């Protein structure tokens, strides 16, 4: 997969905050709808009890929208070389910067980034449950030729889309290759989202940068 430039990614992110979803051309079934506490309406593929993202999100005209800047991980791992991807491992989550079996650096950075987004939202009176759209920029780790989408998605499921829409039960999620367990943050929100691999991110060592829109 060829890398996209940052400007191309930003162009894709621009636009209105009203999203609509089209049904699959080979299905006559209408997408299911879910409504968040904020009143935003997410369009979900019919028959999906635990989808990762919404097909689209509709936001009413009287909503208040908070748009975050791009947020990357914080350098917390003093045992790693400055500016290395490993220096941005969240040592509050991973003691000493040591990653459990199967946990990738992208996954660890993603967890740190989503914690920072949670804190950013709470400082402004929002919560992760209020997130309706998400833009994700990934760089590939040194020695690899492709961004680690699987590691990012595991990190994402620790904070988003980890409830069953039919039963409201908490879905267990894996961290690395460990057996699935309770997520870090139970959250039924399923934002509309894109994730792109980019040529580089603005801080040396970052593999993950995320922007969100939250609504109330």
C-alpha positions as CSV (number, residue, x, y, z in Angstrom):
1,X,0.0,0.0,0.0
2,X,1.5,3.4,-1.0
3,X,1.7,6.1,1.7
4,X,-0.6,9.1,1.6
5,X,0.6,12.6,2.3
6,X,-0.5,14.5,5.4
7,X,-2.2,17.2,3.2
8,X,-4.2,14.5,1.4
9,X,-5.4,13.1,4.7
10,X,-6.3,16.6,6.0
11,X,-8.3,17.2,2.8
12,X,-10.3,14.1,3.4
13,X,-11.0,15.2,6.9
14,X,-12.4,18.5,5.9
15,X,-16.1,19.1,5.3
16,X,-19.5,19.3,6.9
17,X,-20.3,17.4,10.1
18,X,-23.5,15.9,8.7
19,X,-22.8,12.3,7.6
20,X,-25.3,10.0,5.8
21,X,-24.7,6.4,4.9
22,X,-25.8,4.4,1.9
23,X,-27.0,0.9,2.1
24,X,-25.1,-1.8,0.3
25,X,-26.2,-2.2,-3.3
26,X,-26.7,-5.9,-2.9
27,X,-29.0,-5.6,0.1
28,X,-32.5,-4.3,0.4
29,X,-32.3,-4.1,4.2
30,X,-32.2,-0.6,5.7
31,X,-29.3,0.1,8.1
32,X,-30.2,0.1,11.8
33,X,-30.1,3.3,13.8
34,X,-28.8,3.9,17.3
35,X,-29.1,7.2,19.1
36,X,-26.5,8.3,21.6
37,X,-27.1,10.3,24.8
38,X,-26.1,13.4,22.9
39,X,-28.9,12.9,20.3
40,X,-26.5,12.1,17.4
41,X,-27.9,9.3,15.2
42,X,-25.5,6.6,14.1
43,X,-26.3,4.5,11.1
44,X,-25.3,0.8,11.7
45,X,-25.2,-2.0,9.2
46,X,-28.3,-4.2,9.7
47,X,-27.7,-7.4,11.6
48,X,-24.5,-6.1,13.2
49,X,-24.6,-6.5,17.0
50,X,-21.0,-5.4,17.6
51,X,-19.8,-3.3,14.7
52,X,-16.5,-1.4,15.0
53,X,-17.7,1.9,13.4
54,X,-20.9,3.5,12.2
55,X,-21.6,3.8,8.5
56,X,-22.4,7.4,9.2
57,X,-23.6,9.8,11.8
58,X,-26.3,12.4,11.6
59,X,-26.0,15.5,13.9
60,X,-29.0,17.7,14.5
61,X,-28.8,21.5,13.9
62,X,-29.1,22.4,17.6
63,X,-26.1,20.3,18.7
64,X,-22.9,21.7,20.2
65,X,-19.8,20.2,18.6
66,X,-16.3,20.1,20.1
67,X,-13.5,19.3,17.6
68,X,-10.2,18.3,19.1
69,X,-6.8,19.0,17.5
70,X,-4.7,16.1,16.5
71,X,-3.5,14.3,19.6
72,X,-0.5,12.0,19.8
73,X,1.1,10.0,22.6
74,X,3.2,11.5,25.4
75,X,6.9,10.5,25.9
76,X,6.6,8.7,29.2
77,X,9.1,5.9,28.8
78,X,12.5,7.2,30.0
79,X,14.1,3.8,29.5
80,X,13.8,4.1,25.7
81,X,15.8,6.3,23.4
82,X,14.5,9.8,23.0
83,X,12.4,10.2,19.9
84,X,12.0,6.4,19.4
85,X,8.5,4.9,19.1
86,X,9.2,3.0,22.3
87,X,9.7,6.2,24.2
88,X,6.0,7.0,23.7
89,X,4.8,3.8,25.3
90,X,2.3,4.6,28.1
91,X,4.2,3.4,31.2
92,X,1.1,4.0,33.4
93,X,-0.5,1.2,31.4
94,X,2.6,-0.8,30.7
95,X,5.0,-0.7,33.7
96,X,8.6,0.0,32.8
97,X,7.6,0.3,29.1
98,X,7.5,-3.5,28.9
99,X,4.8,-4.7,26.5
100,X,2.9,-7.9,27.2
101,X,3.0,-10.7,24.6
102,X,1.7,-9.6,21.2
103,X,1.1,-6.0,22.2
104,X,2.6,-3.8,19.4
105,X,4.1,-0.3,19.8
106,X,1.3,1.1,17.7
107,X,-1.2,-0.6,20.0
108,X,0.5,0.8,23.1
109,X,0.7,4.3,21.6
110,X,-2.9,4.1,20.6
111,X,-4.0,3.3,24.1
112,X,-2.0,6.3,25.4
113,X,-3.5,8.6,22.7
114,X,-7.1,7.5,23.5
115,X,-6.5,8.1,27.2
116,X,-5.3,11.6,26.4
117,X,-8.4,12.2,24.2
118,X,-10.6,11.0,27.1
119,X,-8.9,13.6,29.4
120,X,-9.2,16.3,26.7
121,X,-12.9,15.7,26.3
122,X,-13.5,15.6,30.1
123,X,-11.7,18.9,30.6
124,X,-14.3,20.4,28.2
125,X,-17.3,18.7,29.7
126,X,-17.6,15.9,27.2
127,X,-17.0,12.2,27.4
128,X,-15.9,9.4,25.1
129,X,-19.6,8.5,24.7
130,X,-20.1,11.8,23.0
131,X,-17.6,11.1,20.2
132,X,-19.3,10.9,16.8
133,X,-16.5,11.1,14.3
134,X,-12.8,10.2,14.4
135,X,-9.8,10.7,12.1
136,X,-6.8,8.4,12.6
137,X,-3.3,8.9,11.1
138,X,-0.9,6.1,11.4
139,X,2.8,5.8,10.5
140,X,4.5,2.4,10.0
141,X,6.9,1.3,12.7
142,X,10.6,1.2,11.8
143,X,11.5,-2.0,9.9
144,X,7.9,-2.5,8.7
145,X,6.4,-1.5,5.3
146,X,2.8,-1.0,6.4
147,X,1.0,0.7,9.3
148,X,-0.2,-1.5,12.1
149,X,-4.0,-1.3,11.6
150,X,-4.6,-4.4,13.6
151,X,-2.7,-3.0,16.6
152,X,-4.6,0.3,16.3
153,X,-7.9,-1.5,16.1
154,X,-7.2,-3.4,19.3
155,X,-6.4,-0.2,21.1
156,X,-9.6,1.4,19.7
157,X,-11.8,-1.4,21.0
158,X,-10.4,-0.8,24.5
159,X,-12.3,2.5,24.5
160,X,-15.0,2.4,21.8
161,X,-17.5,0.0,20.3
162,X,-17.2,-2.6,23.0
163,X,-20.8,-3.3,23.9
164,X,-23.3,-5.6,22.2
165,X,-26.0,-3.5,20.6
166,X,-28.6,-6.3,21.0
167,X,-28.0,-7.2,24.6
168,X,-26.1,-4.2,26.0
169,X,-23.5,-6.7,27.4
170,X,-19.9,-5.7,27.6
171,X,-17.9,-7.3,24.8
172,X,-14.5,-8.7,25.9
173,X,-11.6,-7.4,23.9
174,X,-8.0,-8.7,23.4
175,X,-4.8,-6.8,24.3
176,X,-2.0,-8.2,22.1
177,X,-2.4,-12.0,22.0
178,X,-3.9,-12.3,25.5
179,X,-7.3,-13.8,26.0
180,X,-10.1,-11.2,25.6
181,X,-11.0,-9.4,28.8
182,X,-13.0,-6.4,30.0
183,X,-12.1,-3.2,28.1
184,X,-10.3,-0.3,29.7
185,X,-13.4,1.9,29.2
186,X,-16.8,0.5,28.5
187,X,-18.4,2.6,25.7
188,X,-21.2,1.9,23.3
189,X,-20.3,4.8,21.0
190,X,-19.4,3.8,17.4
191,X,-18.2,6.9,15.6
192,X,-17.8,7.3,11.9
193,X,-14.1,6.9,11.3
194,X,-11.3,6.8,8.8
195,X,-7.8,5.6,9.3
196,X,-4.9,6.4,6.9
197,X,-1.3,5.6,6.7
198,X,0.8,8.8,6.3
199,X,4.4,9.4,5.2
200,X,5.3,10.8,8.6
201,X,3.8,12.4,11.7
202,X,4.9,15.8,13.2
203,X,6.7,14.4,16.2
204,X,9.6,12.0,15.8
205,X,8.6,8.6,17.2
206,X,4.8,9.1,16.9
207,X,3.1,6.2,15.2
208,X,-0.5,7.4,16.0
209,X,-2.3,10.7,15.9
210,X,-6.1,11.1,16.3
211,X,-8.7,13.8,16.0
212,X,-12.3,13.5,17.2
213,X,-15.5,15.4,17.1
214,X,-17.8,15.2,20.1
215,X,-21.4,16.3,20.3
216,X,-23.8,17.3,23.1
